[in-house]
Amino acid sequence: MTATVPPDPHASGDHPGPPPRPTAAAWARENLFNNRHNSVLTILLGAGLVVLVIYGARFLFVTGQWEPVRTNLTLLMMGTFPREEQWRIVVQVYLLCAAVGLLWGGLTAGSRDRARDAGVPFSRARLRDGVRRWWPVFVLLAVLLGMTRTWLPLAFVASALALGVVARRLMEALPEAGRRGAWFVAGVCALAGWQILSGTGGIAWWWGSALVAAAAVRLTRNVRTDARWQPAARLALVAGSVAVVWAIYAQLDFGGVGWDDWSGFQLNLVAAAASIVLAFPVGLLAAVGRRSQLPAVRWLSVGYIEVIRGVPLITLLFMGDLFLGFFLPTEDPLSKVTRAIAVMTLFTGAYLAEIVRGGLQAVPRGQVEAAQAIGLSAPRVLGMIVLPQALRAVIPALVGQFINLFKDSTLLSIIALTEILRIRESIHGQREFLIVGIAETLVFVAFAFWALAFTMSRESQRLERRLGVGER
Amino acid sequence: MTNTEPTNGAARPMVTLEGVDKFFGTFQALRNIDLEVARQEVVVVLGPSGSGKSTLIRCINRLEHHDRGRITVDGIELSNDVRAIRQVRRLTGMVFQQFNLFPHLTVLDNITLAPRQVRRMPRHEAEELAMQLLERVKIPEQARKYPGQLSGGQQQRVAIARSLATEPHVMMFDEPTSALDPEMIKEVLDVMQELAGTGMTMICVTHEMGFAREVASRVVFMDEGEIVEVGEPEHFFTDPTEERTKRFMEQIL
């Protein structure tokens, strides 16, 4: 050791480094065959595992009759979606990929900039990491593409993914000011995709109004006005934007296929996604309402939560199907799908409320006091201090509830909606598949759900880990 | 104390408590408290645990409500009026024993939150202010970190900077060094002493006798919810009048 170099306590010498990794054989001897009982157990379980794998592989690749799935793949995925309108789905997927790519790139660039500001090294997530994280989805895609008979779907999927990657790169390359504009573009892409797919109906109108209003407020932000008039001016701006969008929508007919006419796996996906998006604010409101100082609000929240949680989802679905329409104006009755989504939203909202309430209780009292002491108003204390911490604490439970909801979308079959499970049943009504591949179609449906649910679960764990970084 | 004319502002006491009672259920936490804190005064509140010291200062920014009596801060009387409460909270800063920094926000965001949300300051202005305050508490290099990455002493100094960001007229400290490791106490006390040197009105609940002796303009001794004795620091350390004060000072010195 020379005098100029400070001694490194971690260098080899007096202080040995961490022990070397054991070889595979050493590891097996240590953990699997360390005594007689364990060795016997290892051999028995190992043999069982081998048998299971052999049987499984034989079923998948040799004896399995996948013809019913292969023949009816489009039916399973899209159900009775009009074939001449399929281009709408294609366009929507492209636009959605672009939007997701922009979103992803924006998040990456955001955390890159934050890491730079904090002087922390940042390693950008590679596409490779994406594949590792999302492999079940990619396997599902591969299975689906493997069963198609033409190259067109492959070209479609590949080009859509490529578009997403390009959009991500583009967003990352933009400076911060440019990214703000690109967020808007992402919103427009997502909206336009939905618009082209489902026409003027439903939520597209609201969504468009919100985007235009947000843009209008943003663009006029730097216009100097008398502070007294600012709220009124903003309100007028928002109202004006909504009126203009509404007028445009009233004039135009975009065609399109609303979700009332969707079926197959598409229906499962849209019903689950819509219910998740809608149930979140419902659950949030009910959770906050349950802790309200106002008795009327509190009782209403408790009543909603406890009534819904005490009744099975199937019962609620039947009730929604049979008489939800009676409570609403009859001239424009809600469709079956909309009613089902409303019921699933209310059902999930009640469970989310209880999850969020647990999170709210986990936030220390001192956080509220500190926020009050610096003069934040009650809504800001809730929105900026309490909820961010409460929600982070309950991410795994929230995602668990979302996964449940996704799987529960198969219950729509019992109110005669043609979701994937019901389509699978109808396949075995076809003459050539009456008794062919009954297990295989079920396995296929199960796998489709598993691939997405498992990925959601893994992503939630990852999100939880990431949000925990740098916290107390 | 009904005189609230602005011309009289300089002479008006910063904080006034008159006949304040506070109950937690049937337990009386504060008994008939009368206290006046003048501008630029540093008042240290001493007393055994459970004597109502924390409750006293928590009533001044309405984290607790008082049951009887009057509390005015810079001429504004505290009542159930939400506007008055928010005004008082804007005029007062508070530093807690457990720091209570917001763990999901960076140090910078912790400090800029109040200026941006309450005073509607633009972001760059608020960040400039925050950096000045961080210079003042001597940790500008920690601005982009999260509270969880800082030591206790650093966190408490950020908490002081966060309170100062609202430009309060009076600062209240609720045992600011009690949760700190011994080697970090001094860095916090130094910041507090400097703050007192700038003429900030301060009310400190603390067990740091050295700080009380050097910095306080007055010391208040409380026991069982009452103010037992008020006086100059020297008086307390050399020749307290009341029997209860004597006993307390003997125990801690």
Interface residues (C-beta under 8 A of the other chain):
Chain A: R114 D117 A118 G119 P364 G366 Q367 E369 A370 A371 Q372 A373 I374 G375 L376 S377 R380 M384 I385 P388 Q389 R392 G470 E471 R472
Chain B: N61 L63 R86 R89 R90 T92 G93 M94 F96 Q98 N100 L101 F102 P103 H104 T106 L113 A114 Q117 V118 R144 K145 Y146 P147 G148 Q149 A159 R162 S163 A165 T166
